[in-house]
Amino acid sequence: MSRGEGAGTAHAITTGQRETPIRVLHVDDDASFAELTSTLLERESTAEPPLEVQTETDPTAAKTHLDEVDCVVSDYDMPAVDGLELLDEVRQRYPDLPFILFTGRGSEEIASKAISAGVTDYLRKGGRSDRFGVLANRIRNVVAKRRAERSAHQSTRLLRNVIDHLPQCVFVKDVEGRYLLINENGAETYGGSPEDIEGKTESDVNDPETAAKFREEDRQVIEQGVARYISDQHVVDEDGDERVERVMKFPFDIESASTPAVLGIAEDVTTERRKTAQLDAAATLVERLRSHLESVGSRHNESDGAAENEVDEKLTALVDELETVITDPQSVEVQSVLRDDALD
């Protein structure tokens, strides 16, 4: 077994910083050719990221190194285990690990079998004098693709984790009203999970009138390119219960799909609105009580009813304290309003 470091051709992507080396496992029962491949890959030293080549002449032993590498380069014609059998083992354990068949025995039949088995790339050993440069470049390309896909997957998982922890409904819809993304809280309002709702349209999850209303709002946001704020959006769920939402919709371009979309955030403010209505009603009641007490007080001033005056004073104090609780609940002890002796 031997190791070496090398680099590929000028087609590799550079970032201005030294990139993470690509760990390559080269499997070939011909020890001399394996060493030659490692040496020539070393000479391809003009591009990043560097290649760290590990050679193995025994395919069975190579299986123990699969979790240590970024790419497998394998010969096809080997006595104990051929390249396609090794590929099958790799695919069972690491479905997305790049696997390049680098073989001197090439045929359409072998290439077809390799493609069916999930080979990442296929390259003949013979032919062009720069085949090792081509091999280095292909290694970089397939590994770069895998790293990009993994990075995108990790970013997607991070985004999903973040939005699923938000108490609001967060969604992205395309111009057809199709949900491209929705978080768990948003999906729950439709009685499902994100997987249930994503891919469906407004018409699939809302009644025709509501769906048409939402579609029109989305259309205006997309066409005008301006965010829209809806302070009180009334929605009736499948159980017939009404909720009130505060909604913000933003124009949102999906670069990967090259299509305009709407990013929305909807917050359930039903309880907030109900409390506001209750406070408004309480404030109205307090004002009516105050008016009544003033009327009673003016009549009491014409008599000497000391007991009645005492009751009026207590009622007046209670109303004043109740008003304070409504307008500034942190300024008094709520229990003081509920004392039994306040009404004695």
Secondary structure, DSSP 8 states (H G I E B T S, - for coil): --EEEE---TTS---SS----EEEEEE-S-HHHHHHHHHHHHH--SSSS-EEEEEES-HHHHGGGGGG-SEEEE-S--SSS-HHHHHHHHHHH-TTS-EEEEESS--HHHHHHHHHHT-SEEEESSS-TTHHHHHHHHHHHHHHHHHHHHHHHHHHHHHHHHHHT-SSEEEEEETT-BEEEE-HHHHHTTTS-HHHHTT-BHHHHS-HHHHHHHHHHHHHHHHHT--EEEEEEEEE-TTS-EEEEEEEEEEEEETTTTEEEEEEEEEE-HHHHHHHHHHHHHHHHHHHHHHHHHHHHHHHTTS--HHHHHHHHHHHHHHHHHHHHHH-GGGS-HHHHT-GGG--
